[in-house]
Amino acid sequence: MNKVIFYDFHNTLAYRHKYFTTSVILVLDRYERGHAISHEHLLPYLQTGFPWLEPDKEYHHLKDPQKWWENIYPVFINALKAVNFSTEKAEFYTKEARKIMTGPGYYTLFDDTLDSLKRAKEYGYRNIILSNHVPELPLMAEQLGLMKYVDICISSANVGYEKPNIKIYELALKIADYPLNPWMIGDNYIADYQGARTAGIKSILVRKSVDEKVELYSDDLKGALDIILK
């Protein structure tokens, strides 16, 4: 029997507070000692331009990693220029931020992540990451030790669709060889919980409660696995 659990990555399997702004701050800490730029200074300029903010669109023209980043670079460059860095510095710092945010050690796994993935695998489930993320996500998952228990890592940047677009779920089901009773676990109500259900996939919201009515919720992955394996 083909049993599959899909997992979101960011804030489901692993976390990094303020993912994008933190990478820029770390670059400035390295090259601009004593700078006064904070997350709050940068955040207003990092609210647009990312593909997952417009999931109704298709992004097949960006499936090449370099093209994906070339589409994103202006967002960071404009943010840095807005806080008074030159174009030259903004371009350099943007590329340095990419190295940081896609490198080893940038993310931290939740305490229950590996045990939960191992448990699911022991019960005969295939674990598949399905995330709105950067092209390097499969390598990042490998660096974090996730691929010991994960069969496939699907990043939206590499397939041209963003959750909750039903097409990314349909593609994931095809890649998983159409499992009979698939599950989705994620922290985003719209992208993970509702998006999966629209595609006929049972879903569990984890780690972040919302005001909307949620049938299946758990504070952590361990509890989500309890629901699936009961």
Secondary structure, DSSP 4 states (H G I P E B T S, - for coil): --EEEEE--BTTTEE-TTHHHHHHHHHHHHHSTT----HHHHGGGSSSS-GGGSTTS--GGG-SHHHHHHHHHHHHHHHHHHTT--HHHHHHHHHHHHHHHTSTTSSEE-TTHHHHHHHHHHTTEEEEEEES--TTHHHHHHHTTGGGT-SEEEEHHHHT--TT-HHHHHHHHHHTT--SS-EEEES-IIIIIIHHHHTT-EEEEES---SS--SSEESSHHHHHHHHH-
